[in-house]
Amino acid sequence: MIEVTLLGTGSPIPDPNRAGPATLVRAGGHTFLTDCGRGVQQRLAAAGSSAGALTALLLTHLHSDHIADLGDLLITRWITTFDPDPAPILVIGPPGTAEVVDATLAAFGHDIGYRIAHHADITGPPRVDVREHTGGVVWEHDGVVVRAAPTDHRPVAPTVGFRIEHDGASVVLAGDTVPVRASTTWPPAQALSSTQ
């Protein structure tokens, strides 16, 4: 069984009734978060989950509204994982993701230093395992498969969608994209142009 929870469906324009783009997917004992827009931590908590419960964070693209709470997610997971040697959080996204993660951690550099100095149980900075992909199988374990494929969000490039498969069921998640040509297999065929 796959369980999908829409945590936020907002846009770049703040809306008091809609959090930023984020979707929680539970499959085969694993928990995936696709995108991490504004308010994702509160929405995760409301859905009975947390940053520490995530198997992986899947980023469809690097628009600000899809990664607005990336820093909060990384820092919160780090300070709430009560393990002297916590496993790194896995972040899967398009090329450019590692640069964004590094810059985000650098922006929180003072906070990270303060927390390490103040808490004896925190022994080092947040650990993040970034994997950049534009297609193919990006994660597989316990009968759960996560695939990525290119999407079309021009002029933003590259952008990806994800398909999570488990026990004969699947869900496909994409950020902002236009329709792509129908395909009997994943990944989809080329994107439709505006003239087709």
N, C-alpha and C positions, 0 to 999 in steps of 0.2 A: 504494500500500500504506500502511496505517496500522499502526503498532506501538504497543501499549499495555503499559506496565509499571506494576504496582501497587507504589509505593514504600512505602506505609504504609496500613494498614487499621485502625489502633487507634481507641480511644475517648478521652474525656477522662481516663480512669483510666490512669495509667502502667502499661505492660506491658513487661517486658524482652524479649519476643519479637515485639512489634508496634510499629512506628513510627507516628507520627500520620498522619492522612489526607493522602494526596498521590498523584497519578497522573501519570506522564510519558507524553506522547503525541508520537510523531514521525510527521509526515505531509508529504510533498512537500518535503523539505529543511528543514522548520520543526519547532521543538521547543516544546511547550506543557507547562506544569506546572499541574495543577488542584489547588488548595489547597496549603498548606505547613505541615503539622503537624510535631510534634516529630521531629527526626532527619532532616529532609528533605535537608540538605546531604550527610550521609554516604550516604544512600540514592541521591542523584543520582550521587555519585562511584562507588558500586558498580555503577550502571547505565551507567557510561561517559559521564556527562554532567556538567554543572556549572551554576552560576548564570549564568555568562557565556555559556553556549550557548543560553539560553532566548530564544525569540521573544516569548513572553508568559507572564505568570502569570495564571491564571484563578481567581478566588475565587468559590466558590458561596455562601458566607455568612460572617458575621463572628464566628462562635463561636470561642472561644479555641483549641480543639483543631484548628481548620482554618487558623488564622493564627499559631500559636505561634512558628514560626521565620521570620516575615516580616522582622523586623529583621535576623536573621542572613543571610537571603537577599539583602536589599537591600545590606547592608554588604559582604558577600563579593563580590557581583558588582562593586561599585564598586571595591574594592581589588585585584581580580584581573583587571580589564579594563585591560590595559596600552596605553591609548590616551589621548593628551592631551585629546581631546574625545570621550569615549565616548557612544554613543547612549543615551538613557534607556531603562530597562527599562519595558516596557508592562505595566501591571496593569489587568485588566478585572474588574469585580465589580459587585455591587449598589450602590444608593445607600448612602452611608455609607463607602464604600471610601476616598475621598479623605481624609476626616477621620481614618480609622484610619492610613493611610499617613503623613499629616502628624504625627500624634501619635507614631507609631513612630520617625520620623526625629528628632523633638524629644527623645524619650527617649534616643536615641543621640547627642545633640548634643555632649556632651563628647568622646566617642570620635571623632566626625567631626572636631572641632576639633583634637584631638591628632594625628590621622593627616595632616591637611592641613599642620600645623606641622612634622611630622617627615619627611614624604616630599615631595621636590621635584617628583616626577612626578604628584602628586595636586594638581590645580589648583582644585578646588571640591568642593562637597558632592555626594552621590549625586543623579543625575537620574532622576526617575520620571515617566512619562506615565500618569496615571490616567484611565480611562474608565469611567463608571458607566452600567450598562444593566440593564433588566429584560426586554428582549426584542428580537428581530430579529437581523440580521446585525451582528456586533460587530467582525469582522476578516475581510479577504479579500485574498489575494495568491497568485500562482503556482498557481492552481487549488485552493487550500485555502480553505475557508470555515468560519468559526466563527460559530455562531448561539447566542443565549441565549434562554431562556424561563423564566417563573416556575415555581417549585416550591412545595410546601406543607410547611413546617417550622414550623407554628404552635406557639408564639406568636412565633417568630423571623420577622421580615419586614423587608424583602423578602429572598427567597432565589431563586437562579437555578440552572439546569442549563445545560450547554453541549453542543452537538453539533458535532463536528469532522468535516468532509466532505472527501474527496479521492479522485479517480479512481474514482468509483462506489461507494466504501466510506464508512462513517461509524461513529462511536462517540459514544455519549451518556454524559455524566458528570454526576452530581449529588451533592450532599452529602447530608445527612440529609433525607429526604423521605418522604411517604407516597405510595402509588400515585395516579396521576392517570388520569382517564378516557382510554380508548384513542382515538387519533386517527390518521388516515391522513396527516396532515401535521405538521410541526413548526412552531410550538410545540404542545404538547398542549392538549387541552381542559381545562376547569375540574377542580380537584382533587375527588376523591371525598370526601364527608363520612363521618364514622364511622357514620352511620345508614344509608348506602346499601349 
